[in-house]
C-alpha cells in the first residue's frame, strides 16, 4: 500500500482560537495504539477542551476524545486516555520554560495526517479576557455585514 503524500486535516480546534491568542505553533507526533488510527482515518476525534501538559520532560495530550473504532473489539482503548506527544527534547524544555515563565498554555489546534502519520499542531496560547472575545465577535459581525452589503451592491450593479 502506497503512503499518501501531503497533509489531510482530520480535525481543528476552533474553540481554542476563540478562547486564546495563539502566539506560536509547533508540530508534534503522537503515540497511538491499535484501532485509534483507524478511528482517526474516519475523522472521529474531538479536540474541544483539550490541552497539553509537560511532566518529567515529556509532553502529554490530555482531554482529546478519539471515539472507539466501530469494528474493533477488545482492542479499543479508553477514548479519553492521556496520550504521549513526540517532540525533540530541546523543544519540550524550551516550551516548558516559556509556559512556566510567561503564564502561557499549550493547546492542540489541529490534528492531521502528514505523509501517512498522525500529527498534532500545538499552539502556545495566551488566554483571552471576556471583553476580548466580545470585541472579536463584534469585529467578525461587522466584517460579515460589510461583505454582505458589498456582495448585494455588486449584484444590483450588474443589472
ChimeraX commands (.cxc) that place a marker at each C-alpha (Angstrom):
marker #1 position 0.00,0.00,0.00 radius 0.5
marker #1 position 1.44,3.37,-1.04 radius 0.5
marker #1 position 1.94,6.11,1.53 radius 0.5
marker #1 position -0.14,9.18,0.79 radius 0.5
marker #1 position 1.86,12.38,0.43 radius 0.5
marker #1 position 0.77,15.76,1.72 radius 0.5
marker #1 position -1.50,16.89,4.53 radius 0.5
marker #1 position -5.05,15.73,5.22 radius 0.5
marker #1 position -6.71,17.63,8.06 radius 0.5
marker #1 position -8.71,15.43,10.43 radius 0.5
marker #1 position -9.97,17.97,12.97 radius 0.5
marker #1 position -9.49,21.58,14.05 radius 0.5
marker #1 position -9.96,23.11,17.48 radius 0.5
marker #1 position -11.93,26.27,16.68 radius 0.5
marker #1 position -12.73,26.83,20.35 radius 0.5
marker #1 position -9.02,27.31,21.03 radius 0.5
marker #1 position -8.94,30.26,18.61 radius 0.5
marker #1 position -11.99,31.70,20.38 radius 0.5
marker #1 position -10.57,31.32,23.88 radius 0.5
marker #1 position -6.88,32.06,23.24 radius 0.5
marker #1 position -4.45,34.16,21.25 radius 0.5
marker #1 position -2.24,31.59,19.52 radius 0.5
marker #1 position 1.28,33.03,19.50 radius 0.5
marker #1 position 3.35,30.16,18.08 radius 0.5
marker #1 position 2.57,26.79,16.52 radius 0.5
marker #1 position 4.53,23.56,16.70 radius 0.5
marker #1 position 4.13,20.12,15.14 radius 0.5
marker #1 position 4.21,17.00,17.30 radius 0.5
marker #1 position 3.76,13.32,16.64 radius 0.5
marker #1 position 1.60,11.23,18.94 radius 0.5
marker #1 position 1.80,7.71,20.35 radius 0.5
marker #1 position -1.35,5.85,19.32 radius 0.5
marker #1 position -2.23,2.21,19.62 radius 0.5
marker #1 position -4.34,-0.29,17.79 radius 0.5
marker #1 position -7.62,0.92,16.41 radius 0.5
marker #1 position -7.14,4.63,17.25 radius 0.5
marker #1 position -5.55,5.31,13.86 radius 0.5
marker #1 position -8.50,3.67,12.08 radius 0.5
marker #1 position -10.87,5.82,14.09 radius 0.5
marker #1 position -8.84,8.92,13.17 radius 0.5
marker #1 position -8.99,7.99,9.48 radius 0.5
marker #1 position -12.78,8.07,9.87 radius 0.5
marker #1 position -12.47,11.58,11.38 radius 0.5
marker #1 position -13.79,10.61,14.79 radius 0.5
marker #1 position -11.80,12.90,17.07 radius 0.5
marker #1 position -12.78,15.84,19.26 radius 0.5
marker #1 position -10.17,18.41,20.33 radius 0.5
marker #1 position -12.54,20.62,22.31 radius 0.5
marker #1 position -11.45,21.32,25.92 radius 0.5
marker #1 position -8.13,19.55,25.44 radius 0.5
marker #1 position -4.69,20.74,26.47 radius 0.5
marker #1 position -1.04,19.70,26.61 radius 0.5
marker #1 position 0.87,19.14,29.83 radius 0.5
marker #1 position 4.61,18.69,30.36 radius 0.5
marker #1 position 5.58,16.12,33.01 radius 0.5
marker #1 position 9.14,14.96,33.72 radius 0.5
marker #1 position 10.47,16.17,30.37 radius 0.5
marker #1 position 7.69,14.57,28.30 radius 0.5
marker #1 position 4.58,16.10,26.74 radius 0.5
marker #1 position 1.14,14.57,27.16 radius 0.5
marker #1 position -2.11,15.27,25.34 radius 0.5
marker #1 position -5.00,15.43,27.79 radius 0.5
marker #1 position -8.72,15.59,27.07 radius 0.5
marker #1 position -8.68,14.54,23.41 radius 0.5
marker #1 position -11.58,12.23,22.64 radius 0.5
marker #1 position -10.86,9.62,19.96 radius 0.5
marker #1 position -14.03,7.60,19.54 radius 0.5
marker #1 position -13.71,3.81,19.69 radius 0.5
marker #1 position -13.41,2.15,16.31 radius 0.5
marker #1 position -16.74,0.67,15.22 radius 0.5
marker #1 position -15.33,-2.67,14.08 radius 0.5
marker #1 position -12.80,-3.00,16.88 radius 0.5
marker #1 position -13.46,-5.36,19.75 radius 0.5
marker #1 position -11.45,-5.75,22.94 radius 0.5
marker #1 position -8.58,-3.74,21.43 radius 0.5
marker #1 position -10.50,-0.47,21.74 radius 0.5
marker #1 position -8.99,1.68,24.47 radius 0.5
marker #1 position -10.44,4.40,26.68 radius 0.5
marker #1 position -11.39,7.26,24.31 radius 0.5
marker #1 position -10.27,9.96,26.79 radius 0.5
marker #1 position -6.93,8.42,27.78 radius 0.5
marker #1 position -3.79,10.52,28.08 radius 0.5
marker #1 position -1.55,10.23,25.02 radius 0.5
marker #1 position 2.16,10.96,24.77 radius 0.5
marker #1 position 3.34,13.58,22.27 radius 0.5
marker #1 position 6.61,13.19,20.40 radius 0.5
marker #1 position 8.89,16.21,20.10 radius 0.5
marker #1 position 12.61,16.87,20.40 radius 0.5
marker #1 position 13.84,17.18,23.97 radius 0.5
marker #1 position 15.19,20.72,23.50 radius 0.5
marker #1 position 11.82,21.88,22.07 radius 0.5
marker #1 position 9.98,20.40,25.06 radius 0.5
marker #1 position 12.33,22.10,27.52 radius 0.5
marker #1 position 12.00,25.45,25.72 radius 0.5
marker #1 position 8.20,25.20,25.68 radius 0.5
marker #1 position 8.10,24.17,29.34 radius 0.5
marker #1 position 10.20,27.15,30.45 radius 0.5
marker #1 position 8.13,29.54,28.31 radius 0.5
marker #1 position 4.88,28.22,29.77 radius 0.5
marker #1 position 6.17,28.47,33.36 radius 0.5
marker #1 position 7.66,31.98,33.00 radius 0.5
marker #1 position 5.09,33.76,30.86 radius 0.5
marker #1 position 1.87,32.16,32.11 radius 0.5
marker #1 position 1.00,30.71,28.72 radius 0.5
marker #1 position -0.60,27.35,27.98 radius 0.5
marker #1 position -0.28,24.69,25.32 radius 0.5
marker #1 position -3.39,23.67,23.38 radius 0.5
marker #1 position -3.83,21.38,20.38 radius 0.5
marker #1 position -5.18,23.40,17.46 radius 0.5
marker #1 position -5.24,20.83,14.68 radius 0.5
marker #1 position -4.99,17.09,14.06 radius 0.5
marker #1 position -3.90,15.89,10.62 radius 0.5
marker #1 position -2.14,13.22,8.61 radius 0.5
marker #1 position 1.24,14.20,7.16 radius 0.5
marker #1 position 2.67,11.62,4.78 radius 0.5
marker #1 position 0.53,8.92,6.40 radius 0.5
marker #1 position 1.49,9.76,10.00 radius 0.5
marker #1 position -0.80,11.39,12.57 radius 0.5
marker #1 position 0.44,14.79,13.72 radius 0.5
marker #1 position -0.94,17.39,16.12 radius 0.5
marker #1 position -0.39,21.11,15.78 radius 0.5
marker #1 position 0.28,22.51,19.24 radius 0.5
marker #1 position -0.29,26.20,19.88 radius 0.5
marker #1 position 1.48,28.28,22.51 radius 0.5
marker #1 position -1.52,30.27,23.70 radius 0.5
marker #1 position -2.33,33.28,25.85 radius 0.5
marker #1 position -5.84,33.40,27.32 radius 0.5
marker #1 position -8.37,35.96,26.14 radius 0.5
marker #1 position -10.44,38.02,28.53 radius 0.5
marker #1 position -14.23,38.24,28.11 radius 0.5
marker #1 position -14.06,41.73,26.61 radius 0.5
marker #1 position -11.53,40.48,24.06 radius 0.5
marker #1 position -13.96,37.77,22.99 radius 0.5
marker #1 position -16.78,40.33,22.64 radius 0.5
marker #1 position -14.54,42.62,20.59 radius 0.5
marker #1 position -13.56,39.74,18.31 radius 0.5
marker #1 position -17.22,38.73,17.87 radius 0.5
marker #1 position -18.26,42.34,17.10 radius 0.5
marker #1 position -15.42,42.67,14.59 radius 0.5
marker #1 position -16.40,39.42,12.91 radius 0.5
marker #1 position -20.06,40.51,12.69 radius 0.5
marker #1 position -19.10,43.91,11.25 radius 0.5
marker #1 position -16.88,42.27,8.62 radius 0.5
marker #1 position -19.69,39.86,7.69 radius 0.5
marker #1 position -22.16,42.76,7.34 radius 0.5
marker #1 position -19.74,44.72,5.15 radius 0.5
marker #1 position -19.09,41.70,2.92 radius 0.5
marker #1 position -22.83,41.07,2.63 radius 0.5
marker #1 position -23.50,44.71,1.71 radius 0.5
marker #1 position -20.73,44.73,-0.90 radius 0.5
marker #1 position -21.99,41.48,-2.38 radius 0.5
marker #1 position -25.56,42.75,-2.66 radius 0.5
marker #1 position -24.34,46.09,-4.08 radius 0.5
marker #1 position -22.25,44.27,-6.68 radius 0.5
marker #1 position -25.18,42.01,-7.58 radius 0.5
marker #1 position -27.52,45.02,-8.01 radius 0.5
marker #1 position -25.00,46.98,-10.10 radius 0.5
marker #1 position -24.66,44.11,-12.60 radius 0.5
marker #1 position -28.19,44.71,-13.88 radius 0.5
marker link #1:1,2 radius 0.2
marker link #1:2,3 radius 0.2
marker link #1:3,4 radius 0.2
marker link #1:4,5 radius 0.2
marker link #1:5,6 radius 0.2
marker link #1:6,7 radius 0.2
marker link #1:7,8 radius 0.2
marker link #1:8,9 radius 0.2
marker link #1:9,10 radius 0.2
marker link #1:10,11 radius 0.2
marker link #1:11,12 radius 0.2
marker link #1:12,13 radius 0.2
marker link #1:13,14 radius 0.2
marker link #1:14,15 radius 0.2
marker link #1:15,16 radius 0.2
marker link #1:16,17 radius 0.2
marker link #1:17,18 radius 0.2
marker link #1:18,19 radius 0.2
marker link #1:19,20 radius 0.2
marker link #1:20,21 radius 0.2
marker link #1:21,22 radius 0.2
marker link #1:22,23 radius 0.2
marker link #1:23,24 radius 0.2
marker link #1:24,25 radius 0.2
marker link #1:25,26 radius 0.2
marker link #1:26,27 radius 0.2
marker link #1:27,28 radius 0.2
marker link #1:28,29 radius 0.2
marker link #1:29,30 radius 0.2
marker link #1:30,31 radius 0.2
marker link #1:31,32 radius 0.2
marker link #1:32,33 radius 0.2
marker link #1:33,34 radius 0.2
marker link #1:34,35 radius 0.2
marker link #1:35,36 radius 0.2
marker link #1:36,37 radius 0.2
marker link #1:37,38 radius 0.2
marker link #1:38,39 radius 0.2
marker link #1:39,40 radius 0.2
marker link #1:40,41 radius 0.2
marker link #1:41,42 radius 0.2
marker link #1:42,43 radius 0.2
marker link #1:43,44 radius 0.2
marker link #1:44,45 radius 0.2
marker link #1:45,46 radius 0.2
marker link #1:46,47 radius 0.2
marker link #1:47,48 radius 0.2
marker link #1:48,49 radius 0.2
marker link #1:49,50 radius 0.2
marker link #1:50,51 radius 0.2
marker link #1:51,52 radius 0.2
marker link #1:52,53 radius 0.2
marker link #1:53,54 radius 0.2
marker link #1:54,55 radius 0.2
marker link #1:55,56 radius 0.2
marker link #1:56,57 radius 0.2
marker link #1:57,58 radius 0.2
marker link #1:58,59 radius 0.2
marker link #1:59,60 radius 0.2
marker link #1:60,61 radius 0.2
marker link #1:61,62 radius 0.2
marker link #1:62,63 radius 0.2
marker link #1:63,64 radius 0.2
marker link #1:64,65 radius 0.2
marker link #1:65,66 radius 0.2
marker link #1:66,67 radius 0.2
marker link #1:67,68 radius 0.2
marker link #1:68,69 radius 0.2
marker link #1:69,70 radius 0.2
marker link #1:70,71 radius 0.2
marker link #1:71,72 radius 0.2
marker link #1:72,73 radius 0.2
marker link #1:73,74 radius 0.2
marker link #1:74,75 radius 0.2
marker link #1:75,76 radius 0.2
marker link #1:76,77 radius 0.2
marker link #1:77,78 radius 0.2
marker link #1:78,79 radius 0.2
marker link #1:79,80 radius 0.2
marker link #1:80,81 radius 0.2
marker link #1:81,82 radius 0.2
marker link #1:82,83 radius 0.2
marker link #1:83,84 radius 0.2
marker link #1:84,85 radius 0.2
marker link #1:85,86 radius 0.2
marker link #1:86,87 radius 0.2
marker link #1:87,88 radius 0.2
marker link #1:88,89 radius 0.2
marker link #1:89,90 radius 0.2
marker link #1:90,91 radius 0.2
marker link #1:91,92 radius 0.2
marker link #1:92,93 radius 0.2
marker link #1:93,94 radius 0.2
marker link #1:94,95 radius 0.2
marker link #1:95,96 radius 0.2
marker link #1:96,97 radius 0.2
marker link #1:97,98 radius 0.2
marker link #1:98,99 radius 0.2
marker link #1:99,100 radius 0.2
marker link #1:100,101 radius 0.2
marker link #1:101,102 radius 0.2
marker link #1:102,103 radius 0.2
marker link #1:103,104 radius 0.2
marker link #1:104,105 radius 0.2
marker link #1:105,106 radius 0.2
marker link #1:106,107 radius 0.2
marker link #1:107,108 radius 0.2
marker link #1:108,109 radius 0.2
marker link #1:109,110 radius 0.2
marker link #1:110,111 radius 0.2
marker link #1:111,112 radius 0.2
marker link #1:112,113 radius 0.2
marker link #1:113,114 radius 0.2
marker link #1:114,115 radius 0.2
marker link #1:115,116 radius 0.2
marker link #1:116,117 radius 0.2
marker link #1:117,118 radius 0.2
marker link #1:118,119 radius 0.2
marker link #1:119,120 radius 0.2
marker link #1:120,121 radius 0.2
marker link #1:121,122 radius 0.2
marker link #1:122,123 radius 0.2
marker link #1:123,124 radius 0.2
marker link #1:124,125 radius 0.2
marker link #1:125,126 radius 0.2
marker link #1:126,127 radius 0.2
marker link #1:127,128 radius 0.2
marker link #1:128,129 radius 0.2
marker link #1:129,130 radius 0.2
marker link #1:130,131 radius 0.2
marker link #1:131,132 radius 0.2
marker link #1:132,133 radius 0.2
marker link #1:133,134 radius 0.2
marker link #1:134,135 radius 0.2
marker link #1:135,136 radius 0.2
marker link #1:136,137 radius 0.2
marker link #1:137,138 radius 0.2
marker link #1:138,139 radius 0.2
marker link #1:139,140 radius 0.2
marker link #1:140,141 radius 0.2
marker link #1:141,142 radius 0.2
marker link #1:142,143 radius 0.2
marker link #1:143,144 radius 0.2
marker link #1:144,145 radius 0.2
marker link #1:145,146 radius 0.2
marker link #1:146,147 radius 0.2
marker link #1:147,148 radius 0.2
marker link #1:148,149 radius 0.2
marker link #1:149,150 radius 0.2
marker link #1:150,151 radius 0.2
marker link #1:151,152 radius 0.2
marker link #1:152,153 radius 0.2
marker link #1:153,154 radius 0.2
marker link #1:154,155 radius 0.2
marker link #1:155,156 radius 0.2
marker link #1:156,157 radius 0.2
marker link #1:157,158 radius 0.2
marker link #1:158,159 radius 0.2
view
